[in-house]
Amino acid sequence: MTEEFIQVADITDIELNQSLTVNVDDIDILICHTSEGVFAVEDKCSHADIPLCGGQIIDNYITCPVHGAVFDLSDGSVQSPPAFEDLRTFELLLEDTSISVKKPFSE
């Protein structure tokens, strides 16, 4: 069985410390370009179910733009309240400047 990756973006379209939301199988996925690499997490804060897009990215951390919860983009783990549940993460495939995300399975 082969793993299916879907091409979603080009790294040249996402400035450093910025993000881009893409929709794959009705899941909003936030692609984050950081100084530590490129990461993909569900674009939904686990605290208030609001988008993380637009949150401040420093190193491999993102801060929720509404209530200030902080998450580690590399593994989705919560770093600061008010959130207490980790973010769902997605595997990426980088080829040249192309970014593909592994097709998610519904949970």
N, C-alpha and C positions, 0 to 999 in steps of 0.2 A: 504494500500500500504506500503510495507516494503522498507526501505532505503537500498540500496546496497552498501556495503563496499568491497573493493578489497584489499587483503593482498599484500603489496608491498615491505616490508623490515622487518628487525629485528633490534631492537635498538642496539644490540651488534655489528652490522656492521657499525655503524656511531659513530665515536668518538665525545666526547664533543666538542662543538664549530666547528663542521664540518657538511657537508651536503652531500646529495646523490640525484641524479636526477633519477626519474622513469618516465615512459611514461604510461599514462592511457588514453585510447580513443584518441590517437594522441595528447595529451596535455602533455608537459614536466612539471612535478611537482617536486619542490625542497623540500625534506624533511630535515628539519634543527633540529639538536640536540643541544639544548642550556641549560644553567644553569637554565633557566626559564621554560623549558619544551620542547616538540617536536611540531614543527609547519610545515605547508605545504603551500607554495605559488607557483604561476606559475613561472617557471624558465625562466623568460624573463623580463629584466629591462624595465620599462615603458618609459624610456627616449630614449633608442637606440635599443630596441628589441634584445638585446644580452643576453646570459645566465648569471645568477647570481651565478651559481655554481662556487665555488672557491673564492667567496667574503668573506671578513673577517666578522666573527660573534662574537659579543660581547654582552653579556646579550641576549636580544631578538631583537637585531638589526643586519641587514646585510648591508654591504657596497658593491656597485657594483664594481667589480674589474677593470672596464675600466674608468669610468668617476667620480666615487666616490659618486653617489647618495646613500642616506641612507634610509632604509625602516624598519618599525616596523613589525617584523614577526608575532606578535600576531594578528594584524588586517590588515596588508598590507599597512598601511598608510605611505605616504612620510614624511620623517623627515628632509631631506636636498636636495637641488637642485644638479644637473640640472633636475632631474625628477620632474614632477608636477602631475602625475597620480598615484593613489594607485595601488598596486599589487592585483591580484585576489588571494583569499585564499581558502583553501579546508579544510573540516572537517576531523579530524582523529579519529580513534578508536584504543586505545591501550589496548591490552590484553596480560598480562605477558610481554614478550619482543617483541611481534608481533605488527607491525604497519600496519594499513589498512587505506585507504583513501576512502572517500565517492565518489562514482562514479559521475564524473562531467557531467553536461549537457552542450552541446555546446552553446556558446553565439553568 
